[in-house]
Amino acid sequence: MELALNLPSNIQMERKKFQKMVFIANALDQGWSVKKSQDSYIFTKKHEGRREIFQENYLENFIVHNATSTDFFSK
């Protein structure tokens, strides 16, 4: 089923908002769940009931990968 949307052909938005959309889309593609609470985004991912200990640089790697990945555009 294809959904027809009446969108303008030349959509413009703030760079920061676009980067946020790409970041969230990449995280969703990697199996993360994203919820928004007031002005914050909460990222969660099931780990099959296991307790996980993340390396010190895990958050930095998560941000870099999801902010720079081009997976969103290849679909």
CHARMM-style PDB file with segment names, atoms N, HN, CA, C and O in Angstrom:
ATOM      1  N   MET     1       0.838  -1.174   0.000  1.00  0.00      PROA
ATOM      2  CA  MET     1       0.000   0.000   0.000  1.00  0.00      PROA
ATOM      3  C   MET     1       0.882   1.235   0.000  1.00  0.00      PROA
ATOM      4  O   MET     1       1.792   1.362   0.820  1.00  0.00      PROA
ATOM      5  N   GLU     2       0.614   2.118  -0.899  1.00  0.00      PROA
ATOM      6  HN  GLU     2      -0.125   2.014  -1.565  1.00  0.00      PROA
ATOM      7  CA  GLU     2       1.386   3.351  -0.993  1.00  0.00      PROA
ATOM      8  C   GLU     2       0.524   4.506  -0.511  1.00  0.00      PROA
ATOM      9  O   GLU     2      -0.638   4.628  -0.898  1.00  0.00      PROA
ATOM     10  N   LEU     3       1.087   5.336   0.321  1.00  0.00      PROA
ATOM     11  HN  LEU     3       2.031   5.237   0.636  1.00  0.00      PROA
ATOM     12  CA  LEU     3       0.387   6.480   0.882  1.00  0.00      PROA
ATOM     13  C   LEU     3       0.795   7.726   0.111  1.00  0.00      PROA
ATOM     14  O   LEU     3       1.980   8.040   0.001  1.00  0.00      PROA
ATOM     15  N   ALA     4      -0.181   8.421  -0.411  1.00  0.00      PROA
ATOM     16  HN  ALA     4      -1.144   8.166  -0.321  1.00  0.00      PROA
ATOM     17  CA  ALA     4       0.101   9.648  -1.167  1.00  0.00      PROA
ATOM     18  C   ALA     4       0.039  10.842  -0.224  1.00  0.00      PROA
ATOM     19  O   ALA     4      -0.986  11.102   0.406  1.00  0.00      PROA
ATOM     20  N   LEU     5       1.141  11.556  -0.137  1.00  0.00      PROA
ATOM     21  HN  LEU     5       1.974  11.345  -0.648  1.00  0.00      PROA
ATOM     22  CA  LEU     5       1.207  12.754   0.695  1.00  0.00      PROA
ATOM     23  C   LEU     5       1.377  13.970  -0.197  1.00  0.00      PROA
ATOM     24  O   LEU     5       2.111  13.931  -1.184  1.00  0.00      PROA
ATOM     25  N   ASN     6       0.712  15.021   0.146  1.00  0.00      PROA
ATOM     26  HN  ASN     6       0.116  15.053   0.948  1.00  0.00      PROA
ATOM     27  CA  ASN     6       0.855  16.273  -0.599  1.00  0.00      PROA
ATOM     28  C   ASN     6       1.911  17.136   0.087  1.00  0.00      PROA
ATOM     29  O   ASN     6       1.594  18.023   0.879  1.00  0.00      PROA
ATOM     30  N   LEU     7       3.164  16.856  -0.234  1.00  0.00      PROA
ATOM     31  HN  LEU     7       3.422  16.135  -0.878  1.00  0.00      PROA
ATOM     32  CA  LEU     7       4.271  17.599   0.353  1.00  0.00      PROA
ATOM     33  C   LEU     7       4.864  18.539  -0.686  1.00  0.00      PROA
ATOM     34  O   LEU     7       4.861  18.230  -1.878  1.00  0.00      PROA
ATOM     35  N   PRO     8       5.369  19.678  -0.246  1.00  0.00      PROA
ATOM     36  CA  PRO     8       6.032  20.568  -1.197  1.00  0.00      PROA
ATOM     37  C   PRO     8       7.260  19.876  -1.780  1.00  0.00      PROA
ATOM     38  O   PRO     8       7.895  19.066  -1.105  1.00  0.00      PROA
ATOM     39  N   SER     9       7.592  20.186  -3.013  1.00  0.00      PROA
ATOM     40  HN  SER     9       7.076  20.844  -3.561  1.00  0.00      PROA
ATOM     41  CA  SER     9       8.727  19.528  -3.665  1.00  0.00      PROA
ATOM     42  C   SER     9      10.073  20.028  -3.142  1.00  0.00      PROA
ATOM     43  O   SER     9      11.084  19.344  -3.297  1.00  0.00      PROA
ATOM     44  N   ASN    10      10.098  21.190  -2.538  1.00  0.00      PROA
ATOM     45  HN  ASN    10       9.276  21.746  -2.412  1.00  0.00      PROA
ATOM     46  CA  ASN    10      11.341  21.760  -2.037  1.00  0.00      PROA
ATOM     47  C   ASN    10      11.196  22.038  -0.541  1.00  0.00      PROA
ATOM     48  O   ASN    10      10.913  23.165  -0.136  1.00  0.00      PROA
ATOM     49  N   ILE    11      11.390  21.005   0.269  1.00  0.00      PROA
ATOM     50  HN  ILE    11      11.619  20.089  -0.060  1.00  0.00      PROA
ATOM     51  CA  ILE    11      11.244  21.144   1.717  1.00  0.00      PROA
ATOM     52  C   ILE    11      12.540  21.705   2.296  1.00  0.00      PROA
ATOM     53  O   ILE    11      13.630  21.235   1.973  1.00  0.00      PROA
ATOM     54  N   GLN    12      12.409  22.708   3.150  1.00  0.00      PROA
ATOM     55  HN  GLN    12      11.523  23.090   3.413  1.00  0.00      PROA
ATOM     56  CA  GLN    12      13.570  23.282   3.816  1.00  0.00      PROA
ATOM     57  C   GLN    12      13.347  23.207   5.318  1.00  0.00      PROA
ATOM     58  O   GLN    12      12.236  23.417   5.805  1.00  0.00      PROA
ATOM     59  N   MET    13      14.426  22.902   6.051  1.00  0.00      PROA
ATOM     60  HN  MET    13      15.328  22.731   5.655  1.00  0.00      PROA
ATOM     61  CA  MET    13      14.348  22.874   7.507  1.00  0.00      PROA
ATOM     62  C   MET    13      15.701  23.254   8.085  1.00  0.00      PROA
ATOM     63  O   MET    13      16.712  23.287   7.383  1.00  0.00      PROA
ATOM     64  N   GLU    14      15.694  23.538   9.367  1.00  0.00      PROA
ATOM     65  HN  GLU    14      14.872  23.512   9.937  1.00  0.00      PROA
ATOM     66  CA  GLU    14      16.934  23.893  10.049  1.00  0.00      PROA
ATOM     67  C   GLU    14      17.880  22.701  10.044  1.00  0.00      PROA
ATOM     68  O   GLU    14      17.450  21.554  10.168  1.00  0.00      PROA
ATOM     69  N   ARG    15      19.153  22.978   9.900  1.00  0.00      PROA
ATOM     70  HN  ARG    15      19.502  23.910   9.799  1.00  0.00      PROA
ATOM     71  CA  ARG    15      20.165  21.914   9.868  1.00  0.00      PROA
ATOM     72  C   ARG    15      20.130  21.075  11.146  1.00  0.00      PROA
ATOM     73  O   ARG    15      20.232  19.849  11.087  1.00  0.00      PROA
ATOM     74  N   LYS    16      19.987  21.728  12.294  1.00  0.00      PROA
ATOM     75  HN  LYS    16      19.905  22.723  12.343  1.00  0.00      PROA
ATOM     76  CA  LYS    16      19.981  21.016  13.576  1.00  0.00      PROA
ATOM     77  C   LYS    16      18.809  20.032  13.640  1.00  0.00      PROA
ATOM     78  O   LYS    16      18.976  18.906  14.108  1.00  0.00      PROA
ATOM     79  N   LYS    17      17.643  20.439  13.180  1.00  0.00      PROA
ATOM     80  HN  LYS    17      17.507  21.354  12.799  1.00  0.00      PROA
ATOM     81  CA  LYS    17      16.470  19.570  13.189  1.00  0.00      PROA
ATOM     82  C   LYS    17      16.677  18.378  12.247  1.00  0.00      PROA
ATOM     83  O   LYS    17      16.304  17.252  12.578  1.00  0.00      PROA
ATOM     84  N   PHE    18      17.271  18.624  11.075  1.00  0.00      PROA
ATOM     85  HN  PHE    18      17.574  19.538  10.806  1.00  0.00      PROA
ATOM     86  CA  PHE    18      17.538  17.552  10.120  1.00  0.00      PROA
ATOM     87  C   PHE    18      18.532  16.545  10.703  1.00  0.00      PROA
ATOM     88  O   PHE    18      18.332  15.337  10.580  1.00  0.00      PROA
ATOM     89  N   GLN    19      19.602  17.036  11.337  1.00  0.00      PROA
ATOM     90  HN  GLN    19      19.765  18.018  11.436  1.00  0.00      PROA
ATOM     91  CA  GLN    19      20.591  16.151  11.949  1.00  0.00      PROA
ATOM     92  C   GLN    19      19.954  15.299  13.043  1.00  0.00      PROA
ATOM     93  O   GLN    19      20.284  14.122  13.186  1.00  0.00      PROA
ATOM     94  N   LYS    20      19.046  15.891  13.812  1.00  0.00      PROA
ATOM     95  HN  LYS    20      18.778  16.847  13.696  1.00  0.00      PROA
ATOM     96  CA  LYS    20      18.350  15.155  14.862  1.00  0.00      PROA
ATOM     97  C   LYS    20      17.497  14.039  14.252  1.00  0.00      PROA
ATOM     98  O   LYS    20      17.461  12.927  14.778  1.00  0.00      PROA
ATOM     99  N   MET    21      16.815  14.334  13.149  1.00  0.00      PROA
ATOM    100  HN  MET    21      16.844  15.238  12.722  1.00  0.00      PROA
ATOM    101  CA  MET    21      15.983  13.324  12.479  1.00  0.00      PROA
ATOM    102  C   MET    21      16.833  12.163  11.966  1.00  0.00      PROA
ATOM    103  O   MET    21      16.452  11.002  12.121  1.00  0.00      PROA
ATOM    104  N   VAL    22      17.969  12.463  11.363  1.00  0.00      PROA
ATOM    105  HN  VAL    22      18.278  13.405  11.238  1.00  0.00      PROA
ATOM    106  CA  VAL    22      18.860  11.417  10.850  1.00  0.00      PROA
ATOM    107  C   VAL    22      19.404  10.579  12.003  1.00  0.00      PROA
ATOM    108  O   VAL    22      19.452   9.353  11.910  1.00  0.00      PROA
ATOM    109  N   PHE    23      19.811  11.232  13.083  1.00  0.00      PROA
ATOM    110  HN  PHE    23      19.771  12.228  13.158  1.00  0.00      PROA
ATOM    111  CA  PHE    23      20.346  10.537  14.253  1.00  0.00      PROA
ATOM    112  C   PHE    23      19.320   9.554  14.807  1.00  0.00      PROA
ATOM    113  O   PHE    23      19.647   8.396  15.065  1.00  0.00      PROA
ATOM    114  N   ILE    24      18.091  10.005  14.989  1.00  0.00      PROA
ATOM    115  HN  ILE    24      17.825  10.946  14.779  1.00  0.00      PROA
ATOM    116  CA  ILE    24      17.033   9.151  15.538  1.00  0.00      PROA
ATOM    117  C   ILE    24      16.699   8.019  14.574  1.00  0.00      PROA
ATOM    118  O   ILE    24      16.508   6.883  15.008  1.00  0.00      PROA
ATOM    119  N   ALA    25      16.625   8.305  13.280  1.00  0.00      PROA
ATOM    120  HN  ALA    25      16.780   9.229  12.928  1.00  0.00      PROA
ATOM    121  CA  ALA    25      16.334   7.260  12.289  1.00  0.00      PROA
ATOM    122  C   ALA    25      17.419   6.187  12.298  1.00  0.00      PROA
ATOM    123  O   ALA    25      17.107   5.000  12.214  1.00  0.00      PROA
ATOM    124  N   ASN    26      18.682   6.582  12.398  1.00  0.00      PROA
ATOM    125  HN  ASN    26      18.935   7.547  12.466  1.00  0.00      PROA
ATOM    126  CA  ASN    26      19.774   5.608  12.452  1.00  0.00      PROA
ATOM    127  C   ASN    26      19.686   4.751  13.709  1.00  0.00      PROA
ATOM    128  O   ASN    26      19.904   3.541  13.646  1.00  0.00      PROA
ATOM    129  N   ALA    27      19.373   5.358  14.841  1.00  0.00      PROA
ATOM    130  HN  ALA    27      19.196   6.340  14.891  1.00  0.00      PROA
ATOM    131  CA  ALA    27      19.236   4.593  16.083  1.00  0.00      PROA
ATOM    132  C   ALA    27      18.081   3.600  15.979  1.00  0.00      PROA
ATOM    133  O   ALA    27      18.214   2.457  16.417  1.00  0.00      PROA
ATOM    134  N   LEU    28      16.958   4.012  15.410  1.00  0.00      PROA
ATOM    135  HN  LEU    28      16.850   4.941  15.054  1.00  0.00      PROA
ATOM    136  CA  LEU    28      15.818   3.110  15.229  1.00  0.00      PROA
ATOM    137  C   LEU    28      16.193   1.940  14.327  1.00  0.00      PROA
ATOM    138  O   LEU    28      15.803   0.803  14.594  1.00  0.00      PROA
ATOM    139  N   ASP    29      16.942   2.205  13.269  1.00  0.00      PROA
ATOM    140  HN  ASP    29      17.259   3.128  13.052  1.00  0.00      PROA
ATOM    141  CA  ASP    29      17.379   1.142  12.357  1.00  0.00      PROA
ATOM    142  C   ASP    29      18.282   0.129  13.051  1.00  0.00      PROA
ATOM    143  O   ASP    29      18.362  -1.021  12.619  1.00  0.00      PROA
ATOM    144  N   GLN    30      18.960   0.535  14.114  1.00  0.00      PROA
ATOM    145  HN  GLN    30      18.896   1.470  14.465  1.00  0.00      PROA
ATOM    146  CA  GLN    30      19.840  -0.367  14.855  1.00  0.00      PROA
ATOM    147  C   GLN    30      19.121  -1.060  16.009  1.00  0.00      PROA
ATOM    148  O   GLN    30      19.757  -1.729  16.824  1.00  0.00      PROA
ATOM    149  N   GLY    31      17.804  -0.905  16.081  1.00  0.00      PROA
ATOM    150  HN  GLY    31      17.288  -0.362  15.419  1.00  0.00      PROA
ATOM    151  CA  GLY    31      17.035  -1.621  17.093  1.00  0.00      PROA
ATOM    152  C   GLY    31      16.773  -0.868  18.380  1.00  0.00      PROA
ATOM    153  O   GLY    31      16.235  -1.441  19.327  1.00  0.00      PROA
ATOM    154  N   TRP    32      17.133   0.386  18.437  1.00  0.00      PROA
ATOM    155  HN  TRP    32      17.570   0.852  17.668  1.00  0.00      PROA
ATOM    156  CA  TRP    32      16.879   1.188  19.629  1.00  0.00      PROA
ATOM    157  C   TRP    32      15.437   1.672  19.622  1.00  0.00      PROA
ATOM    158  O   TRP    32      14.845   1.863  18.559  1.00  0.00      PROA
ATOM    159  N   SER    33      14.876   1.869  20.804  1.00  0.00      PROA
ATOM    160  HN  SER    33      15.356   1.714  21.667  1.00  0.00      PROA
ATOM    161  CA  SER    33      13.578   2.524  20.962  1.00  0.00      PROA
ATOM    162  C   SER    33      13.856   3.952  21.404  1.00  0.00      PROA
ATOM    163  O   SER    33      14.786   4.207  22.169  1.00  0.00      PROA
ATOM    164  N   VAL    34      13.046   4.875  20.918  1.00  0.00      PROA
ATOM    165  HN  VAL    34      12.290   4.668  20.297  1.00  0.00      PROA
ATOM    166  CA  VAL    34      13.259   6.279  21.258  1.00  0.00      PROA
ATOM    167  C   VAL    34      11.952   6.855  21.775  1.00  0.00      PROA
ATOM    168  O   VAL    34      10.911   6.753  21.126  1.00  0.00      PROA
ATOM    169  N   LYS    35      12.022   7.463  22.951  1.00  0.00      PROA
ATOM    170  HN  LYS    35      12.868   7.546  23.478  1.00  0.00      PROA
ATOM    171  CA  LYS    35      10.866   8.155  23.524  1.00  0.00      PROA
ATOM    172  C   LYS    35      11.295   9.579  23.842  1.00  0.00      PROA
ATOM    173  O   LYS    35      12.455   9.846  24.158  1.00  0.00      PROA
ATOM    174  N   LYS    36      10.329  10.483  23.749  1.00  0.00      PROA
ATOM    175  HN  LYS    36       9.388  10.266  23.492  1.00  0.00      PROA
ATOM    176  CA  LYS    36      10.622  11.874  24.094  1.00  0.00      PROA
ATOM    177  C   LYS    36       9.872  12.207  25.370  1.00  0.00      PROA
ATOM    178  O   LYS    36       8.674  11.949  25.489  1.00  0.00      PROA
ATOM    179  N   SER    37      10.586  12.779  26.318  1.00  0.00      PROA
ATOM    180  HN  SER    37      11.560  12.988  26.222  1.00  0.00      PROA
ATOM    181  CA  SER    37      10.010  13.210  27.582  1.00  0.00      PROA
ATOM    182  C   SER    37      10.382  14.680  27.769  1.00  0.00      PROA
ATOM    183  O   SER    37      11.538  15.007  28.040  1.00  0.00      PROA
ATOM    184  N   GLN    38       9.405  15.548  27.625  1.00  0.00      PROA
ATOM    185  HN  GLN    38       8.467  15.282  27.406  1.00  0.00      PROA
ATOM    186  CA  GLN    38       9.610  16.993  27.651  1.00  0.00      PROA
ATOM    187  C   GLN    38      10.637  17.375  26.591  1.00  0.00      PROA
ATOM    188  O   GLN    38      10.354  17.245  25.400  1.00  0.00      PROA
ATOM    189  N   ASP    39      11.811  17.838  26.983  1.00  0.00      PROA
ATOM    190  HN  ASP    39      12.041  17.943  27.950  1.00  0.00      PROA
ATOM    191  CA  ASP    39      12.826  18.252  26.008  1.00  0.00      PROA
ATOM    192  C   ASP    39      13.945  17.229  25.841  1.00  0.00      PROA
ATOM    193  O   ASP    39      14.964  17.526  25.217  1.00  0.00      PROA
ATOM    194  N   SER    40      13.769  16.028  26.390  1.00  0.00      PROA
ATOM    195  HN  SER    40      12.942  15.786  26.897  1.00  0.00      PROA
ATOM    196  CA  SER    40      14.816  15.007  26.337  1.00  0.00      PROA
ATOM    197  C   SER    40      14.366  13.801  25.533  1.00  0.00      PROA
ATOM    198  O   SER    40      13.182  13.465  25.505  1.00  0.00      PROA
ATOM    199  N   TYR    41      15.322  13.154  24.879  1.00  0.00      PROA
ATOM    200  HN  TYR    41      16.284  13.427  24.902  1.00  0.00      PROA
ATOM    201  CA  TYR    41      15.071  11.904  24.174  1.00  0.00      PROA
ATOM    202  C   TYR    41      15.678  10.775  24.997  1.00  0.00      PROA
ATOM    203  O   TYR    41      16.797  10.893  25.497  1.00  0.00      PROA
ATOM    204  N   ILE    42      14.935   9.679  25.135  1.00  0.00      PROA
ATOM    205  HN  ILE    42      14.026   9.583  24.729  1.00  0.00      PROA
ATOM    206  CA  ILE    42      15.390   8.532  25.908  1.00  0.00      PROA
ATOM    207  C   ILE    42      15.565   7.362  24.948  1.00  0.00      PROA
ATOM    208  O   ILE    42      14.611   6.937  24.296  1.00  0.00      PROA
ATOM    209  N   PHE    43      16.790   6.843  24.864  1.00  0.00      PROA
ATOM    210  HN  PHE    43      17.565   7.187  25.394  1.00  0.00      PROA
ATOM    211  CA  PHE    43      17.115   5.727  23.982  1.00  0.00      PROA
ATOM    212  C   PHE    43      17.240   4.459  24.821  1.00  0.00      PROA
ATOM    213  O   PHE    43      17.986   4.433  25.800  1.00  0.00      PROA
ATOM    214  N   THR    44      16.514   3.409  24.442  1.00  0.00      PROA
ATOM    215  HN  THR    44      15.909   3.431  23.646  1.00  0.00      PROA
ATOM    216  CA  THR    44      16.610   2.129  25.139  1.00  0.00      PROA
ATOM    217  C   THR    44      16.736   1.013  24.112  1.00  0.00      PROA
ATOM    218  O   THR    44      16.280   1.127  22.975  1.00  0.00      PROA
ATOM    219  N   LYS    45      17.370  -0.072  24.553  1.00  0.00      PROA
ATOM    220  HN  LYS    45      17.741  -0.165  25.477  1.00  0.00      PROA
ATOM    221  CA  LYS    45      17.526  -1.231  23.678  1.00  0.00      PROA
ATOM    222  C   LYS    45      17.504  -2.478  24.547  1.00  0.00      PROA
ATOM    223  O   LYS    45      18.208  -2.549  25.555  1.00  0.00      PROA
ATOM    224  N   LYS    46      16.703  -3.453  24.162  1.00  0.00      PROA
ATOM    225  HN  LYS    46      16.132  -3.395  23.343  1.00  0.00      PROA
ATOM    226  CA  LYS    46      16.633  -4.699  24.918  1.00  0.00      PROA
ATOM    227  C   LYS    46      17.911  -5.490  24.690  1.00  0.00      PROA
ATOM    228  O   LYS    46      18.436  -5.548  23.578  1.00  0.00      PROA
ATOM    229  N   HSD    47      18.395  -6.092  25.756  1.00  0.00      PROA
ATOM    230  HN  HSD    47      17.968  -6.045  26.659  1.00  0.00      PROA
ATOM    231  CA  HSD    47      19.622  -6.882  25.696  1.00  0.00      PROA
ATOM    232  C   HSD    47      19.346  -8.308  26.165  1.00  0.00      PROA
ATOM    233  O   HSD    47      20.160  -8.905  26.869  1.00  0.00      PROA
ATOM    234  N   GLU    48      18.193  -8.851  25.770  1.00  0.00      PROA
ATOM    235  HN  GLU    48      17.532  -8.366  25.198  1.00  0.00      PROA
ATOM    236  CA  GLU    48      17.805 -10.226  26.085  1.00  0.00      PROA
ATOM    237  C   GLU    48      17.894 -10.514  27.577  1.00  0.00      PROA
ATOM    238  O   GLU    48      18.297 -11.608  27.970  1.00  0.00      PROA
ATOM    239  N   GLY    49      17.528  -9.560  28.403  1.00  0.00      PROA
ATOM    240  HN  GLY    49      17.200  -8.671  28.084  1.00  0.00      PROA
ATOM    241  CA  GLY    49      17.517  -9.746  29.846  1.00  0.00      PROA
ATOM    242  C   GLY    49      18.893  -9.758  30.489  1.00  0.00      PROA
ATOM    243  O   GLY    49      19.000  -9.945  31.701  1.00  0.00      PROA
ATOM    244  N   ARG    50      19.941  -9.563  29.715  1.00  0.00      PROA
ATOM    245  HN  ARG    50      19.854  -9.411  28.730  1.00  0.00      PROA
ATOM    246  CA  ARG    50      21.295  -9.567  30.262  1.00  0.00      PROA
ATOM    247  C   ARG    50      21.633  -8.193  30.820  1.00  0.00      PROA
ATOM    248  O   ARG    50      21.126  -7.171  30.358  1.00  0.00      PROA
ATOM    249  N   ARG    51      22.478  -8.195  31.801  1.00  0.00      PROA
ATOM    250  HN  ARG    51      22.890  -9.026  32.176  1.00  0.00      PROA
ATOM    251  CA  ARG    51      23.019  -6.934  32.285  1.00  0.00      PROA
ATOM    252  C   ARG    51      24.246  -6.622  31.447  1.00  0.00      PROA
ATOM    253  O   ARG    51      25.113  -7.476  31.264  1.00  0.00      PROA
ATOM    254  N   GLU    52      24.318  -5.426  30.949  1.00  0.00      PROA
ATOM    255  HN  GLU    52      23.613  -4.732  31.098  1.00  0.00      PROA
ATOM    256  CA  GLU    52      25.432  -5.045  30.085  1.00  0.00      PROA
ATOM    257  C   GLU    52      26.254  -3.951  30.766  1.00  0.00      PROA
ATOM    258  O   GLU    52      25.710  -3.018  31.356  1.00  0.00      PROA
ATOM    259  N   ILE    53      27.532  -4.085  30.672  1.00  0.00      PROA
ATOM    260  HN  ILE    53      27.974  -4.843  30.192  1.00  0.00      PROA
ATOM    261  CA  ILE    53      28.439  -3.045  31.155  1.00  0.00      PROA
ATOM    262  C   ILE    53      29.120  -2.465  29.924  1.00  0.00      PROA
ATOM    263  O   ILE    53      29.791  -3.172  29.171  1.00  0.00      PROA
ATOM    264  N   PHE    54      28.937  -1.194  29.743  1.00  0.00      PROA
ATOM    265  HN  PHE    54      28.392  -0.620  30.354  1.00  0.00      PROA
ATOM    266  CA  PHE    54      29.452  -0.548  28.543  1.00  0.00      PROA
ATOM    267  C   PHE    54      30.811   0.082  28.818  1.00  0.00      PROA
ATOM    268  O   PHE    54      31.092   0.537  29.927  1.00  0.00      PROA
ATOM    269  N   GLN    55      31.636   0.096  27.797  1.00  0.00      PROA
ATOM    270  HN  GLN    55      31.408  -0.274  26.896  1.00  0.00      PROA
ATOM    271  CA  GLN    55      32.940   0.728  27.911  1.00  0.00      PROA
ATOM    272  C   GLN    55      32.757   2.229  28.101  1.00  0.00      PROA
ATOM    273  O   GLN    55      31.707   2.792  27.793  1.00  0.00      PROA
ATOM    274  N   GLU    56      33.779   2.841  28.605  1.00  0.00      PROA
ATOM    275  HN  GLU    56      34.632   2.384  28.855  1.00  0.00      PROA
ATOM    276  CA  GLU    56      33.730   4.273  28.901  1.00  0.00      PROA
ATOM    277  C   GLU    56      33.394   5.104  27.668  1.00  0.00      PROA
ATOM    278  O   GLU    56      32.738   6.139  27.784  1.00  0.00      PROA
ATOM    279  N   ASN    57      33.828   4.670  26.501  1.00  0.00      PROA
ATOM    280  HN  ASN    57      34.360   3.829  26.407  1.00  0.00      PROA
ATOM    281  CA  ASN    57      33.609   5.455  25.288  1.00  0.00      PROA
ATOM    282  C   ASN    57      32.354   5.018  24.529  1.00  0.00      PROA
ATOM    283  O   ASN    57      32.161   5.433  23.387  1.00  0.00      PROA
ATOM    284  N   TYR    58      31.504   4.196  25.133  1.00  0.00      PROA
ATOM    285  HN  TYR    58      31.661   3.858  26.062  1.00  0.00      PROA
ATOM    286  CA  TYR    58      30.315   3.691  24.436  1.00  0.00      PROA
ATOM    287  C   TYR    58      29.401   4.822  23.976  1.00  0.00      PROA
ATOM    288  O   TYR    58      28.974   4.839  22.822  1.00  0.00      PROA
ATOM    289  N   LEU    59      29.097   5.762  24.858  1.00  0.00      PROA
ATOM    290  HN  LEU    59      29.444   5.749  25.796  1.00  0.00      PROA
ATOM    291  CA  LEU    59      28.202   6.865  24.509  1.00  0.00      PROA
ATOM    292  C   LEU    59      28.790   7.705  23.374  1.00  0.00      PROA
ATOM    293  O   LEU    59      28.079   8.094  22.448  1.00  0.00      PROA
ATOM    294  N   GLU    60      30.070   7.975  23.455  1.00  0.00      PROA
ATOM    295  HN  GLU    60      30.647   7.659  24.207  1.00  0.00      PROA
ATOM    296  CA  GLU    60      30.717   8.748  22.391  1.00  0.00      PROA
ATOM    297  C   GLU    60      30.616   8.008  21.054  1.00  0.00      PROA
ATOM    298  O   GLU    60      30.293   8.617  20.034  1.00  0.00      PROA
ATOM    299  N   ASN    61      30.889   6.701  21.051  1.00  0.00      PROA
ATOM    300  HN  ASN    61      31.151   6.206  21.880  1.00  0.00      PROA
ATOM    301  CA  ASN    61      30.792   5.913  19.816  1.00  0.00      PROA
ATOM    302  C   ASN    61      29.361   5.867  19.296  1.00  0.00      PROA
ATOM    303  O   ASN    61      29.140   5.951  18.088  1.00  0.00      PROA
ATOM    304  N   PHE    62      28.391   5.733  20.191  1.00  0.00      PROA
ATOM    305  HN  PHE    62      28.570   5.665  21.172  1.00  0.00      PROA
ATOM    306  CA  PHE    62      26.977   5.716  19.814  1.00  0.00      PROA
ATOM    307  C   PHE    62      26.602   7.018  19.103  1.00  0.00      PROA
ATOM    308  O   PHE    62      25.946   6.998  18.062  1.00  0.00      PROA
ATOM    309  N   ILE    63      27.017   8.126  19.664  1.00  0.00      PROA
ATOM    310  HN  ILE    63      27.550   8.142  20.510  1.00  0.00      PROA
ATOM    311  CA  ILE    63      26.695   9.433  19.087  1.00  0.00      PROA
ATOM    312  C   ILE    63      27.398   9.616  17.743  1.00  0.00      PROA
ATOM    313  O   ILE    63      26.773  10.045  16.772  1.00  0.00      PROA
ATOM    314  N   VAL    64      28.676   9.299  17.677  1.00  0.00      PROA
ATOM    315  HN  VAL    64      29.184   8.950  18.465  1.00  0.00      PROA
ATOM    316  CA  VAL    64      29.424   9.472  16.426  1.00  0.00      PROA
ATOM    317  C   VAL    64      28.837   8.596  15.329  1.00  0.00      PROA
ATOM    318  O   VAL    64      28.632   9.066  14.210  1.00  0.00      PROA
ATOM    319  N   HSD    65      28.561   7.325  15.630  1.00  0.00      PROA
ATOM    320  HN  HSD    65      28.728   6.942  16.539  1.00  0.00      PROA
ATOM    321  CA  HSD    65      28.040   6.417  14.606  1.00  0.00      PROA
ATOM    322  C   HSD    65      26.680   6.880  14.089  1.00  0.00      PROA
ATOM    323  O   HSD    65      26.460   6.914  12.879  1.00  0.00      PROA
ATOM    324  N   ASN    66      25.777   7.233  14.980  1.00  0.00      PROA
ATOM    325  HN  ASN    66      25.956   7.205  15.963  1.00  0.00      PROA
ATOM    326  CA  ASN    66      24.436   7.607  14.560  1.00  0.00      PROA
ATOM    327  C   ASN    66      24.371   8.996  13.942  1.00  0.00      PROA
ATOM    328  O   ASN    66      23.454   9.289  13.175  1.00  0.00      PROA
ATOM    329  N   ALA    67      25.318   9.840  14.261  1.00  0.00      PROA
ATOM    330  HN  ALA    67      26.063   9.602  14.885  1.00  0.00      PROA
ATOM    331  CA  ALA    67      25.326  11.182  13.677  1.00  0.00      PROA
ATOM    332  C   ALA    67      25.993  11.195  12.306  1.00  0.00      PROA
ATOM    333  O   ALA    67      25.713  12.074  11.490  1.00  0.00      PROA
ATOM    334  N   THR    68      26.872  10.230  12.045  1.00  0.00      PROA
ATOM    335  HN  THR    68      27.100   9.517  12.708  1.00  0.00      PROA
ATOM    336  CA  THR    68      27.620  10.253  10.790  1.00  0.00      PROA
ATOM    337  C   THR    68      27.238   9.141   9.827  1.00  0.00      PROA
ATOM    338  O   THR    68      27.678   9.147   8.677  1.00  0.00      PROA
ATOM    339  N   SER    69      26.439   8.199  10.267  1.00  0.00      PROA
ATOM    340  HN  SER    69      26.082   8.194  11.201  1.00  0.00      PROA
ATOM    341  CA  SER    69      26.055   7.076   9.405  1.00  0.00      PROA
ATOM    342  C   SER    69      25.194   7.563   8.248  1.00  0.00      PROA
ATOM    343  O   SER    69      24.349   8.443   8.414  1.00  0.00      PROA
ATOM    344  N   THR    70      25.415   6.988   7.086  1.00  0.00      PROA
ATOM    345  HN  THR    70      26.102   6.274   6.951  1.00  0.00      PROA
ATOM    346  CA  THR    70      24.613   7.332   5.911  1.00  0.00      PROA
ATOM    347  C   THR    70      23.598   6.241   5.595  1.00  0.00      PROA
ATOM    348  O   THR    70      23.010   6.242   4.514  1.00  0.00      PROA
ATOM    349  N   ASP    71      23.382   5.306   6.525  1.00  0.00      PROA
ATOM    350  HN  ASP    71      23.860   5.304   7.403  1.00  0.00      PROA
ATOM    351  CA  ASP    71      22.413   4.226   6.317  1.00  0.00      PROA
ATOM    352  C   ASP    71      21.029   4.772   6.006  1.00  0.00      PROA
ATOM    353  O   ASP    71      20.298   4.191   5.204  1.00  0.00      PROA
ATOM    354  N   PHE    72      20.670   5.870   6.626  1.00  0.00      PROA
ATOM    355  HN  PHE    72      21.264   6.342   7.277  1.00  0.00      PROA
ATOM    356  CA  PHE    72      19.350   6.476   6.456  1.00  0.00      PROA
ATOM    357  C   PHE    72      19.084   6.820   4.994  1.00  0.00      PROA
ATOM    358  O   PHE    72      17.946   6.721   4.534  1.00  0.00      PROA
ATOM    359  N   PHE    73      20.110   7.220   4.264  1.00  0.00      PROA
ATOM    360  HN  PHE    73      21.035   7.301   4.637  1.00  0.00      PROA
ATOM    361  CA  PHE    73      19.946   7.661   2.883  1.00  0.00      PROA
ATOM    362  C   PHE    73      20.021   6.523   1.872  1.00  0.00      PROA
ATOM    363  O   PHE    73      19.655   6.703   0.711  1.00  0.00      PROA
ATOM    364  N   SER    74      20.487   5.364   2.296  1.00  0.00      PROA
ATOM    365  HN  SER    74      20.785   5.217   3.240  1.00  0.00      PROA
ATOM    366  CA  SER    74      20.664   4.264   1.350  1.00  0.00      PROA
ATOM    367  C   SER    74      19.432   3.384   1.234  1.00  0.00      PROA
ATOM    368  O   SER    74      19.474   2.358   0.555  1.00  0.00      PROA
ATOM    369  N   LYS    75      18.349   3.754   1.872  1.00  0.00      PROA
ATOM    370  HN  LYS    75      18.315   4.588   2.424  1.00  0.00      PROA
ATOM    371  CA  LYS    75      17.128   2.946   1.829  1.00  0.00      PROA
ATOM    372  C   LYS    75      16.118   3.530   0.899  1.00  0.00      PROA
ATOM    373  OT1 LYS    75      15.030   2.976   0.742  1.00  0.00      PROA
TER     374      LYS     75
END
